[in-house]
Amino acid sequence: MSTMGNSTNIFWQESPVGKLERQKLLNQKGCVVWITGLSGSGKSTLACSLSRELHTRGKLSYILDGDNVRHGLNKDLGFKAEDRTENIRRVGEVAKLFADAGLICIASLISPYRKDRDACRAMLPDAFFEVFMNMPLALCEERDPKGLYKLARAGKIKGFTGIDDPYEPPLNCEIELNLKDGVCPTPSAMAGEVVTYLENKGYLQD
């Protein structure tokens, strides 16, 4: 018996039910809404509000939250640059599967490195929509919902995005959410903007 290496001697198994048939069943088109931004920028809040809004419209979505996936799928990964890259790669592959199933997959992760997000976009070039939560670092620190900025400033967390590790903002995101006259829009308003975008692109109907 020989020992096989990584991904050798494997063959793609076609499904008897295709993507178009699944989308017709759900009356929507599968896609990935990738929400990126600093910790505390409101990614998870937007993801939850967006999922609820889609649900009220009879649309099926699923959230891949950055913290949640580290409880299971990615619990073996740390926060070194190479681990962050692998974290995003795995989430990208799962998001691609959800989109292929016909769901609107909402991925909510800091995903600080541009090349990693671009690699996920390359998996679904026509159905990947990047939402940049462009909120000031000062606001994110003021919120500090998990108390992580305080720990990072005290030197108790190393390599924290925005403090001693970089965040590379998107160059060509589909949606950028900012403060309006110094005030953060409500989660409902931001979710509405994303829903309108998906509607205009034809993803909320078969």
C-alpha positions as CSV (number, residue, x, y, z in Angstrom):
1,M,0.0,0.0,0.0
2,S,1.5,3.3,-1.0
3,T,1.1,6.6,0.9
4,M,-0.6,9.3,-1.2
5,G,0.6,12.9,-1.1
6,N,-1.6,16.0,-1.0
7,S,-4.5,15.9,-3.4
8,T,-3.2,13.1,-5.6
9,N,-5.2,10.4,-7.4
10,I,-8.5,12.3,-7.0
11,F,-11.3,13.0,-9.4
12,W,-14.0,15.6,-9.5
13,Q,-17.5,14.1,-8.9
14,E,-20.2,15.9,-10.8
15,S,-23.5,16.5,-9.0
16,P,-26.8,15.4,-10.7
17,V,-28.4,18.7,-9.6
18,G,-26.6,21.7,-11.0
19,K,-26.1,25.3,-9.7
20,L,-28.8,26.7,-11.9
21,E,-31.3,24.2,-10.7
22,R,-30.5,25.0,-7.1
23,Q,-30.8,28.8,-7.7
24,K,-34.2,28.2,-9.4
25,L,-35.3,26.3,-6.3
26,L,-34.3,29.1,-4.0
27,N,-35.3,31.9,-6.4
28,Q,-32.0,33.7,-5.8
29,K,-28.4,33.6,-7.1
30,G,-25.5,32.4,-5.0
31,C,-22.8,34.9,-4.2
32,V,-20.3,35.9,-1.5
33,V,-20.6,39.2,0.4
34,W,-17.2,39.7,2.0
35,I,-17.2,42.2,4.8
36,T,-13.8,43.5,5.7
37,G,-12.5,46.1,8.2
38,L,-10.8,46.7,11.5
39,S,-11.9,45.0,14.7
40,G,-14.7,47.0,16.1
41,S,-15.7,48.5,12.7
42,G,-19.1,46.9,12.8
43,K,-18.6,43.9,10.5
44,S,-20.5,41.3,12.6
45,T,-23.2,43.8,13.3
46,L,-23.7,44.5,9.6
47,A,-23.5,40.7,8.8
48,C,-26.3,40.0,11.3
49,S,-28.5,42.9,10.1
50,L,-27.9,41.9,6.5
51,S,-28.8,38.3,7.1
52,R,-32.0,39.3,8.9
53,E,-33.0,41.7,6.1
54,L,-32.5,39.0,3.5
55,H,-34.5,36.5,5.6
56,T,-37.5,38.9,5.8
57,R,-37.4,39.0,2.0
58,G,-37.4,35.2,1.8
59,K,-33.8,34.9,0.8
60,L,-31.5,32.3,2.2
61,S,-28.1,33.4,3.6
62,Y,-25.4,32.1,5.9
63,I,-22.8,34.0,7.9
64,L,-19.2,32.9,8.1
65,D,-18.0,34.9,11.1
66,G,-14.2,35.3,11.7
67,D,-14.4,34.3,15.3
68,N,-16.9,31.5,14.8
69,V,-14.8,29.7,12.2
70,R,-11.8,29.7,14.6
71,H,-13.9,27.6,17.1
72,G,-14.0,24.7,14.6
73,L,-12.8,24.8,11.0
74,N,-9.8,27.0,11.8
75,K,-9.2,26.2,15.4
76,D,-5.7,24.9,14.6
77,L,-4.6,28.4,13.2
78,G,-3.0,31.2,15.1
79,F,-2.5,34.8,14.0
80,K,0.9,34.8,12.3
81,A,0.8,36.1,8.7
82,E,0.9,32.6,7.2
83,D,-1.9,31.4,9.5
84,R,-4.0,34.5,8.6
85,T,-3.6,33.6,4.9
86,E,-4.6,30.0,5.5
87,N,-7.6,31.2,7.6
88,I,-8.8,33.3,4.7
89,R,-8.1,30.7,2.1
90,R,-10.3,28.1,4.0
91,V,-13.1,30.5,4.5
92,G,-12.9,31.5,0.9
93,E,-13.3,27.9,-0.2
94,V,-16.2,27.3,2.1
95,A,-17.9,30.5,1.0
96,K,-17.5,29.3,-2.6
97,L,-19.3,26.1,-1.7
98,F,-22.2,28.1,-0.1
99,A,-22.4,30.3,-3.2
100,D,-22.4,27.2,-5.4
101,A,-25.3,25.8,-3.3
102,G,-27.3,29.0,-4.2
103,L,-26.9,30.7,-0.9
104,I,-25.9,34.3,-0.2
105,C,-22.8,33.7,1.9
106,I,-21.9,36.6,4.2
107,A,-18.2,36.4,5.2
108,S,-17.4,38.7,8.1
109,L,-13.6,38.8,8.8
110,I,-10.9,41.4,9.4
111,S,-9.0,39.8,6.5
112,P,-6.3,42.4,6.7
113,Y,-4.2,41.4,3.7
114,R,-5.3,42.5,0.2
115,K,-3.7,39.6,-1.6
116,D,-5.7,37.1,0.6
117,R,-9.0,38.8,-0.2
118,D,-8.1,39.0,-3.9
119,A,-7.4,35.3,-3.9
120,C,-10.9,34.7,-2.6
121,R,-12.3,37.0,-5.2
122,A,-10.5,35.0,-7.9
123,M,-12.4,31.9,-6.8
124,L,-15.7,33.7,-7.7
125,P,-14.8,36.6,-10.0
126,D,-18.4,37.3,-11.0
127,A,-20.1,36.7,-7.6
128,F,-17.8,38.2,-5.0
129,F,-18.8,41.5,-3.5
130,E,-16.4,43.2,-1.1
131,V,-17.9,45.5,1.5
132,F,-15.3,47.7,3.2
133,M,-16.2,49.0,6.7
134,N,-14.1,52.1,6.5
135,M,-14.4,53.3,10.0
136,P,-11.7,55.3,11.8
137,L,-9.3,53.5,14.1
138,A,-10.2,55.9,16.9
139,L,-13.8,54.9,16.7
140,C,-13.0,51.2,16.6
141,E,-10.8,51.7,19.7
142,E,-13.5,53.7,21.4
143,R,-16.0,50.8,20.9
144,D,-13.5,48.1,21.6
145,P,-16.3,45.5,22.1
146,K,-14.0,42.7,23.0
147,G,-11.4,44.7,24.9
148,L,-8.7,43.7,22.5
149,Y,-7.4,47.2,21.6
150,K,-6.8,47.8,25.3
151,L,-4.8,44.6,25.5
152,A,-2.9,45.4,22.3
153,R,-2.0,48.9,23.5
154,A,-0.8,47.3,26.8
155,G,1.5,45.0,24.8
156,K,-0.5,41.9,26.0
157,I,-1.5,41.0,22.4
158,K,1.2,41.0,19.7
159,G,0.5,41.4,15.9
160,F,-2.9,43.1,16.4
161,T,-4.4,44.5,13.2
162,G,-4.3,48.3,13.2
163,I,-1.9,48.6,16.1
164,D,1.3,46.6,15.4
165,D,0.1,44.7,12.3
166,P,-1.1,46.4,9.1
167,Y,-4.5,46.6,7.6
168,E,-4.5,46.9,3.8
169,P,-7.7,48.6,2.6
170,P,-9.4,47.4,-0.6
171,L,-8.5,49.3,-3.8
172,N,-11.6,48.3,-5.8
173,C,-14.4,47.2,-3.3
174,E,-18.0,47.1,-4.5
175,I,-19.3,48.9,-1.4
176,E,-17.6,51.3,1.0
177,L,-19.3,52.2,4.2
178,N,-18.2,55.4,6.0
179,L,-19.3,57.8,8.7
180,K,-21.9,60.2,7.5
181,D,-21.3,63.7,8.9
182,G,-19.2,62.1,11.6
183,V,-21.9,59.6,12.6
184,C,-22.0,55.9,11.8
185,P,-25.1,54.9,9.8
186,T,-27.4,52.4,11.6
187,P,-26.9,48.7,10.9
188,S,-30.3,48.7,9.2
189,A,-29.3,51.5,6.8
190,M,-26.0,49.8,6.0
191,A,-27.7,46.5,5.4
192,G,-30.2,48.3,3.2
193,E,-27.4,49.6,1.0
194,V,-26.0,46.1,0.5
195,V,-29.4,44.6,-0.2
196,T,-30.1,47.3,-2.8
197,Y,-26.7,46.5,-4.5
198,L,-27.6,42.8,-4.6
199,E,-31.0,43.6,-5.9
200,N,-29.7,45.8,-8.7
201,K,-27.2,43.1,-9.6
202,G,-30.0,40.5,-9.9
203,Y,-29.0,38.3,-7.1
204,L,-32.2,38.3,-5.2
205,Q,-34.1,36.6,-8.0
206,D,-33.4,33.5,-10.1
